[in-house]
Amino acid sequence: SVDGCFIAAGDDEVDPPTKQMPPLPSPLGSGVSAECIGAALDAEAEHLRLHQVCDVAGLTRSYAVLFASHMHVRSALQEAVHRDLVRKGKETATVQAFAEKTMATIAAWFTAETFNKFTLLLFEGSGNNSAEDAFFARAVYVVLISVVAPVASWALRKCHQDESNVTFIADQARFIERCLPMLIAWAWKDIVVAVLRLTSFHMLPEVVATLIMTFLAVASHLLPCYKSAIHAIAERGKDDTVCAHIQAVPRHMGLAVGFAWNCVASWVPAYVQGHPVLPDSRLYKIIVQVVYYVVVTTFITWVCLRFDKEEDEAMLEERALLSALGRFTETWQNVVADAAHYVYGWAQLETLNEFFFGYLMQCEDARQCSYQSNFALALTTTIIFTRLTNVWNSLGHLSGWNRVATELMVKAMSLNVGWAWMNFCATAIAATMANDGKAAQLYLVSMAFAWCCMSLLHRKCQVERRMWQGHVVAQAKFHNLHTGLQDPASFRPSRPCV
């Protein structure tokens, strides 16, 4: 009943608004007054309005659940895409850095050896000591490259900054700029080799020469002009001049210091392997070398981990009170850590050479074996080390020890791949010289061919890097597109749902 009136259809309830309303009986046949019919229609309209309000509230709640589920799925998808892009980006950057380090090593060796061969032509027939001639040739080269390379680095610095220039010439300029630091480092390493040859590689003179080289490296890093030059180059401002690049040459002396310390450290396995009381066999030598490698790499990893740890406030306050001693300690640690990377690399290379050339090929060293065997080792190490570098760099959440060990291993592998190809080139040229004998001309032609091949390979790497960057930008834009869904707080249905 509605206000005391009865609907002629009986006592049945009114159907829900989602169903079709039953037709109202005609007032003429039922005898119901028009007032009762009007009251019933008003009650039904109010019931329908209330149902619509409840239905909108339920729809809003359902939409909020749907929106939350969509955002969760979208976030998970974006996170997965981001992880994939980061992983592939790290792999691309790792391969590029690996290739550049390898190519820079080969370019530095070829350039130094070619210059040395032409310089030694001046002493043919003079009767002077070959070690003294080699020292003079290396000294001329280190002075020349320590001036020419910084000037070239300053002249090419804009190519590194301007990434919009993607021409072939710009990429070649970037390749030369990336090779210049290794050219300087290799020149200083060769002068250390020449000095040690003058001492006939005796233990005590080697230790003295190594200590002097380390002291010179630390002293040069403490010079105010060196620190200001490094700061100016990093800022790339108006103080980034030619003189600043020349004053920053000591930052490339880590290879020379590392080679000197490696010569000193190598006395231990050489003494054990050559002791007359111990057995003289290839298997015994490789065992000694492996033990030496494990001990040296473990010690270097521990040292680098100690230097890598952040200093606490007490240490910072102590260095503030003793600023001069603090700067010396910090500089000494940086020089030692830089040199330790190369000692680690040479320990790995010597172990690899001892196993492959000494144990498997029955050769004294890599230069005594054929160029075919050197090519096999170079190709094998390139494939395996590149793959290992990708795998190790893709690992996340490493402990401090594993992180430092991985960084040392990757740097060592990139250096040793270049060294393996360098040994192949040296043995191939030596095999050709047996028939020709024109060493300087052979080195010059080989150097030009190697530079051309590596420049083209670098160009290919740059093109692939730019394509990858474009892919990353496209993927980022695609997965950040809005889907058109609104926030639930602002959701309103366009029309009532019945």
Stockholm file with secondary structure:
# STOCKHOLM 1.0

chainA/1-498         SVDGCFIAAGDDEVDPPTKQMPPLPSPLGSGVSAECIGAALDAEAEHLRLHQVCDVAGLTRSYAVLFASHMHVRSALQEAVHRDLVRKGKETATVQAFAEKTMATIAAWFTAETFNKFTLLLFEGSGNNSAEDAFFARAVYVVLISVVAPVASWALRKCHQDESNVTFIADQARFIERCLPMLIAWAWKDIVVAVLRLTSFHMLPEVVATLIMTFLAVASHLLPCYKSAIHAIAERGKDDTVCAHIQAVPRHMGLAVGFAWNCVASWVPAYVQGHPVLPDSRLYKIIVQVVYYVVVTTFITWVCLRFDKEEDEAMLEERALLSALGRFTETWQNVVADAAHYVYGWAQLETLNEFFFGYLMQCEDARQCSYQSNFALALTTTIIFTRLTNVWNSLGHLSGWNRVATELMVKAMSLNVGWAWMNFCATAIAATMANDGKAAQLYLVSMAFAWCCMSLLHRKCQVERRMWQGHVVAQAKFHNLHTGLQDPASFRPSRPCV
#=GR chainA/1-498 SS CBTTBCCTTCSCCCCCTTSCCCCCCCHHHHCCCHHHHHHHHHHHHHHHHHHHHHHHHHHHHHHHHHHHHHHHHHHHHHHHHHHHHHHHHHHHHHHHHHHHHHHHHHHHHHHHHHHHHHHHGGGTTSCCCHHHHHHHHHHHHHHHHHHHHHHHHHHTHHHHHCTTCCSHHHHHHHHHHHHHHHHHHHHHHHHHHHHHHHTTTCHHHHHHHHHHHHHHHHHHHHCHHHHHHHHHHHHTSTTCCHHHHHHTGGGGCHHHHHHHHHHHHTHHHHHHHTCTTSCCCHHHHHHHHHHHHHHHHHHHHHHHHHHHSCCCHHHHHHHHHTHHHHHHHHHHHHHHHHHHHHHHHHHHHHHHHIIIIIIISCCSSGGGSCHHHHHHHHHHHHHHHHHHHHHHHHCCSCCHHHHHHHHHHHHHHHHHHHHHHHHHHHHHHHHHHTTSCCHHHHHHHHHHHHHHHHHHHHHHHHHHHHHHHHHHHHHHHHHTCCCSCCCGGGCCCSSCCC
#=GC SS_cons         CBTTBCCTTCSCCCCCTTSCCCCCCCHHHHCCCHHHHHHHHHHHHHHHHHHHHHHHHHHHHHHHHHHHHHHHHHHHHHHHHHHHHHHHHHHHHHHHHHHHHHHHHHHHHHHHHHHHHHHHGGGTTSCCCHHHHHHHHHHHHHHHHHHHHHHHHHHTHHHHHCTTCCSHHHHHHHHHHHHHHHHHHHHHHHHHHHHHHHTTTCHHHHHHHHHHHHHHHHHHHHCHHHHHHHHHHHHTSTTCCHHHHHHTGGGGCHHHHHHHHHHHHTHHHHHHHTCTTSCCCHHHHHHHHHHHHHHHHHHHHHHHHHHHSCCCHHHHHHHHHTHHHHHHHHHHHHHHHHHHHHHHHHHHHHHHHIIIIIIISCCSSGGGSCHHHHHHHHHHHHHHHHHHHHHHHHCCSCCHHHHHHHHHHHHHHHHHHHHHHHHHHHHHHHHHHTTSCCHHHHHHHHHHHHHHHHHHHHHHHHHHHHHHHHHHHHHHHHHTCCCSCCCGGGCCCSSCCC
//
